Amino acid sequence: MGKKLINDNADFVSEQVIDAMQEKKAKKITKLDMRKLPNAVSKYFIICHATSKIQAGAIYDNILEKVKENCGVNPYNKEGYQNAEWILIDYVDVVVHVFLEETREFYKLEQLWGDAIITVY
């Protein structure tokens, strides 16, 4: 069998993340394009929230599965799955945040990076 191609292109990875979120009915999916910001830590932040910890876990699992299957990449780092209030998945150029709604409202990441180009799905 041939070696599976790896597509870690940030645009393609972000599309797969957004599709995975939509499949699990994530709320207020938002992509922050940070490429033009001088101190940005990645190219994209993708943020959504869930209505329960169970849904947050399902979104997380689906993102990992879809990105691995379609891009051939695993996250560089991931945290927060245990308490599922704020799950972070770091694909280096794409950083994913899956929040519970109350936690998202508290941290207001979109406002912290307000100069980014914001797309809401």
N, C-alpha and C positions, 0 to 999 in steps of 0.2 A: 504494500500500500504506500502511496505517496505521502509525503509530509504535508500536513494541513497548513495552509497559508495563514499567516498572522496578519490581521488588519488592526493595528493599534492607532490608526488615524483618528484624531480627536473628534472630527465631525461624524465619522461612522460610529464610533463608540457612543457618542452622545445620542445619536439616533436610536441605537439599540437600547440604551438606558431609558429613553423617553417611551419607546414602544413597550418595554417591559413594565414601566409604571402604568401606562394606559391599560394594559392587559389586566392589571390587578386593581383597576379603578382608583388609582391614587388621586388625591385632590390637589387642585391648583398647582399643576406641574409648571415650573418656571425655570427657564434656562438663562443664566447670566453669562454673556459673552465678555470675557475679561481680557481679551487679547490686546486691547489698546490701552489698558491701564498699566501705569509704570511699575507698580509694586505687586502685581497680581501673582498669586502662587500657582495658578494653573490657567489653562485656556478657557475652560468652562466650569461653572458651578451649575449643577442641576438639583433643584429643590422640589420636594413635594411633601404632602402630609397624608397621614392615614387617620382613620377614625377610631382605630383600636390597635393594641400591641400585636394582636394576631394578624391584622391586615398589614401592619408595618413589616412584620416578619415575612409575610408572603411576598410583599413588594421586593424586599431585600433578596430573598431566595430567587425570585424570577429575574432580577437584574443580573445576579451572579451567573445564573444558568444561561441566559440569553447572550450576554457579552462573551462568555466562554465559548458557547456554541458557534456564534456568528463572527466573532473577532479572534478567537483563539487566545485570549488573554485573561489572566487572573488579576485581581486587584493587587496593587503594591501594598496596601494596608486596608484594614477594615476594623471598625470599632463600634461599640454601642448596641450590638445585637442582643446582648443579655437582657438589658432593661428596656430596649426597644422604644425609648422616648426620643432619642436622636441617634440614628444610625448613620455612620459615615463610611463611604466606600471610596477609596482613593485609587483611581486609575492614572495618576500623575497629571496628565493633561486634562482629565475630566474628574472632578470631585463631586460625588453624589451625596446628598443629604436627604434622609427620609426621617421626617419628624412625626410626632404626635401633634395634633393641631395646637394644643395649649403651649407646647414647647416651642413650636415654630413662631407663634405670636410673641412669646417672651423674648426670643433671641433676635428676631427681625433681621435675618441675614441679608435680605434684599435691600434693606435700608443701609446696612453697613457698606455694601458695594453698589450704592446708588448711581455711580458713574458708569457702570457696566451697561451694555446693550441688553435689555430685558425682553424676553419672549415668553408669553404665557400660553400654555396649551390647554 
